[in-house]
Amino acid sequence: MSAGASFYITTPIFYVNDVPHIGHAYTEVAADLLARWHRQAGEDAWLLTGTDEHGQKILRTATANGVTPKEWADRLVETAWKPLLKTVDIKNDDFIRTTDERHEVNAQKFLQHLYDAGHIYTGEYEGFYCVGCEEYKQPSDLIEGTGEFIGQQVCAIHSLPVELLHEKNYFFRMSTFAERLLALYEDDPDFVQPAAARNEVISFVKQGLSDLSISRSSFDWGIKVPWDDSHVVYVWFDALLNYITAAGYGQDDEKFSRLWPATHIVGKDILRFHAVIWPAMLMAAGLPVPRRVFGHGWLLVGGEKMSKSKLTGIAPSQITDTFGSDAFRYYFMRAISFGQDGSFSWEDLSARYQSELANGFGNLASRVIAMVVRYCDGEIPVTTAFTDADAAIRATEIRVTDAAGEAISRLAIHEAIASVWELVDELNGYITIQEPWGLAKDPADRDRLDAVLFTAVRGLGTLAVLLSPVVPEACAKLWSALGGEGLVTDQRIDRAWEWTGGTHVSPLEALFPRIEATVG
Ligand SMILES: [Zn+2]
């Protein structure tokens, strides 16, 4: 990370055929945490999210609900997708919809550019199409159906039958980019991460790439192909372009060159679109490829991938209504190794809330501030007489600041939080050993009491700065109680331990109150 540099990060744009579940919120939180972290490192960080609104699946859902596809999309965006961002405290810089004019017009410019440059041709296509995936399936992507679909070939992701479609299509000459893609993966090992995802992408491309059908003429809910308005653009080709149309491609060159290329955070099920098709499209247009494509794992509930169709979908508000948005963010970012699959359970969430957030961090903050109020009338002691124990806390502040920043640069969010938590644990141990309540009983120990409370307050401020991207609400409250200058979100996270303190503390309500209700 370097101050002033641009850090453009994206979530996938989410399909508006249904309402969000915690898997969507998980992706949003991860991207938001990274954006907040880089912003606090002094970078020009820019977080994009949005919605994918074209395609046959939206058209069918809208028709089934008796509205136009645009009306359907408007309804879902306003009642479900934008509220999701509030629910889990996302600080996005932009929200793009693929029905925005800025997207449609500039996506057409991109397409025309590829057509003029000879990367697109007319052909015939016959294949098995999964409406759920909005893509043609290779025979190897299909499995034997079960239950009511026994004897049929079904999509391995949706477990639903595929349709045999035959159409005149426009094709993107993706096959001509296989060698350049393999060279990209070779030359820049960080381009696709984590390593398992990278290996899978490489072996997929090594089998050879087919050209990609990029238009549909059997329905009309999409962006019109600019040179043939009897066709609409294939929904994935359309959707991927959001990452550049939102960044100013085609209409704001200054903005585009400042932001692009981006870091893309995606679920591993859509990795191929982002790590194969998308860079090939950009190569064809003569644009830089993304900085990095990171495929995170799936959330599992009872061993199954979370999705509405599997009936395990949990609304994010079911969690935040009880535990709050900070706890949602902390739990999923801490408990699951970013990049791996992870299991969600109410029991684990409750246990971590109580032991790590309420007892570990929240109680530490409350105790230290209460002691400064009680023993020093709220005035933060100033001292220079430190022992080895005090210096050890200082050393830990510096060490975890560096370790967390290094982990974030690898997108190892869980490791960054674990590093910071070493300071939470050490501070708790320090308070227990130093016993400031004992020192307070004897005026002869006054200097020692001052040094201990000073050290503890310094440590708390460092925690507020380091944890602000993870648990922003709690850290804003803590920062204000510590009398910190300005906003905690304006403090440099890469030098968290240098924070400028105030002179007084003010009382702090419990950051993570006890939860009495039974959940789940
Ligand atoms: Zn499917």
Boltz pocket constraint, residues with backbone or C-beta under 6 A from the ligand:
constraints:
  - pocket:
      binder: B
      contacts: [[A, 130], [A, 131], [A, 132], [A, 133], [A, 134], [A, 155], [A, 156], [A, 157], [A, 158], [A, 159]]
      max_distance: 6.0
